[in-house]
Amino acid sequence: MRVNRAYVEGPLVVGARVALPEGAAAHLLRVLRLGVGDGCVLFNGDGRDYDARIVTAGKRGGEVEVTAMRTASVESPLRIVLVQGIARGEKMDWILQKATELGVAGFVPASSDRSEVKLDGERAGKRLAHWRSVVVAACEQSGRARVPDVAPPQSLVAALQALPGDSLRLSLDPGAQASVASLSVPDGRTVVVAIGPEGGWSPRDRATLADTGFTGLRLGPRILRTETAGMAAIAALQSRFGDL
């Protein structure tokens, strides 16, 4: 049975009537064609799902009444942060969407020597807002009630400086000795996975990663595309240490 979920930014309380924001109203009322009396599920990123009933529906929006609250139990026990070399257009959207479905806790988009996409100023702000909307939509679909953070796009050096100090840091390398089977991840420790852009990490990028505590991780003998590499690493880590 399909569950009609929508993201609402702001507090949700059982018994309250809530005006649907534009995005949620468009999704529930126009795309899914729900009407007065129909049920839906709202979430605001606090880790809970809120059952709700539509009480008004119109062309310009609608209102719901929150009827129940429950803690969602779909978050992985393994906290993964993906440092992703910024990829072009829909490829970056795909990475964010699928990694969210696989349980990633946060994203750090990074520009590097071989990045084909250069973002600054207003363009960076618009792209960040779009990326965050992609992640929210993936949470709606996958049942997640915590929305992964998406950091503003930044240089690789700045991105690495902002990472948690006690994290296990991995960068994919077909020539590395370490594999997922040989790793040890203590409970509660964040795992950071760094994936290069379409052109891969440059020698200078690799030196920067090594200088900030990253070690190579081998998934196999083949070189993977940027949109494949992260998903393969996340799935392997979740299978070994998470909930897959």
Secondary structure, 3 states (H helix, E strand, C coil): CCCCEEECCCCCCCCCEEECCHHHHHHHHHHCCCCCCCEEEEECCCCEEEEEEEEEEECCEEEEEEEEEEECCCCCCCCEEEEEECCCHHHHHHHHHHHHHCCCCEEEEEECCCCCCCCCHHHHHHHHHHHHHHHHHHHHHHCCCCCCEECCCEEHHHHHHCCCCCCEEEEECCCCCCCHHHCCCCCCCCEEEEECCCCCCCHHHHHHHHHCCCEEECCCCCCCCHHHHHHHHHHHHHHHHCCC
